[in-house]
Amino acid sequence: MGGDDSQKLLPWRGHSPPGRKPPAQLRINKVTEPAVGISRAPPVLAMASSATARLGHFWKVQVGQFWRAPKAKLRTTKKITYVSGTTVCEENRWFPLVDRKMNSEQTIITSGIEYTIFRPGWFMEMLAHFVRKGRATVFGRPSQRWHFVSLQEFARMVTESYARKEAINKRFYVHGPQALTVLEALQSYCRVLHPEITKIHPMPYWLLRLIAWCGRNTELRAGLDMVSYLEKVGEHGDPAEANAVFGAPQVTLDQWLQMQKAASERTHSP
């Protein structure tokens, strides 16, 4: 983008743009959580291919332990946007990740800086993680229904939150237009994007936990804990306020899949 510096994209990729530093660090219980802070000019969000959002003019803010930063630097931070989760609430605080996110939310709320907290559920883009080496697998037999939302529509809502006064110091639940189980969503995903996969393999939790234990695979164990937790508690929240402020997400899973298919065909066309 051209124009003055307030309109240039300065994406954060693990280091600060030349001559600049991240504005602050939020620290809670030595655990890092994702948040976005902005300093100086209005934010710019650039959409990349495959519904991937690249955040420009944002600084990455680490959430973990206590807030420690020079006061002058904190004064330049105008707003914090935090991506929490649909199941994050007091009644689910027994789950460690939820407890950390609740702590993160509370620290942001009491920071004195304007904030917007989003609590989305499943993103459509997550379905790709269930397909590996020509095989589609789900953990257990999922029965909970989730309102899947595309990252592109979620990114739109995040962007608009910086221009809408109604979004200041609010928490928003974000639900997509359809309620589907993970299995139903994955079946549609494979039918459109991986027609060679004709069967989805449910893997029992006990077998996956045994594999994780034998292989000392902490990542798999953490993933199993998360999926079993989500299946236990299900989707939470009312998206009515988010829909009223930003407009309800409209893209269904079938529409999103057709867009992904068209993008893939364009990429592989001669």
Protein Blocks (a to p, Z undefined) as FASTA:
>chain_A
ZZjfklcccddehiacehiacfbdcdeehiacdddddehiaddddddehhiacdehiacd
ddehjadddfklmmmpmbdcddddfklcfklmmpmklmmmmmmmmmmmmnopacdddddd
ddfklmmmmpgghiacdehjafbdcddddfklmmmmmmmmmmpmklgopacddddfbdcd
fklmmmmmmmmmmmmbmbdcdddfklmmmmmmmnopaklmmmmmmmmmmmmnopedjfkl
mmmmnopafbdfklmmmmmmmmmmmmmpZZ
